[in-house]
Amino acid sequence: MNIYQKCVESAEYIKQFADANEAIGIILGSGLGNLAEEVEEAVIISYKDIPHFPMTNVLGHAGRLVIGKLNGVKVVCMQGRFHFYEGYDMKIVSMPVRVMKLLGIRSLIVTNAAGGVNRSFSEGTLMLIDDFINFMGENPLTGDNVEEFGPRFPDMTLALDKEYKKLAFEAAKELKIDLRKGVYMSFRGPNYETPAEIRFAEAIGADAVGMSTVPEILVARHANIPTIGISCITNMGAGITGEALSHLEVEAVARRVNDEFKALLKLLITKM
Ligand code: HPA
């Protein structure tokens, strides 16, 4: 069975329980998953029950789809995502985006925790993903093109929606949040980068580094889903402060910024 057929079967299963047509898809990153708990009239579906979905078992990731309303706006939240470093093929990592496309989402918000490379950032900075660098050495669009979703050679100039970027800054201004923007560079992980890799990232124009999100943006652009991405800078990149990095620290900062990040997303979706 090819990836398209698998996505169709996953979507058909979900459609039995919930209608996500015209919803906004939201992928919740580390420490941000609790936004899903605010979804009203929620239909909750565990990934383990969805045909062809792999399981997530990363610390801090729940592994369920939450479909309902947030601030009156129809949403489908992915509470927990799949990472390349877990050993999944890129096509599996990004598959939920394609399933959401088949569910009929009208736009996508991707969020993550990331390391700050831009030295004017600090722990807790929220960064709009202005552009990205795929440094994972893999691509979910490799192999036979899935024509049902999109073209062989998708454009990336407009991968992150210009209008949505404006709306995000508008929302941030209203909330008095100092939203920054920058280039997100994705590494394979699972180790945090070395200090030398962070200097390399800085030299080639990255503002933040992380281990997710790029496969999802690539697949979303391929399928022509207007997308916006926001990173929570949970720590400065390795070597910048000289302190060792830990997942607990990353989660703690993500939790601390949680209220602000949630407020931004909740206002942003009313504008999209
Ligand atoms: N590097 C990569 N991924 C991350 C980081 C980091 O410093 N912080 C949170 N996710």
Residues whose N, C-alpha, C, O or C-beta is under 5 A from the ligand:
A	BS01	HPA	A113 A114 G115 Y192 E193 V209 G210 M211 T234 M236 G237 V250
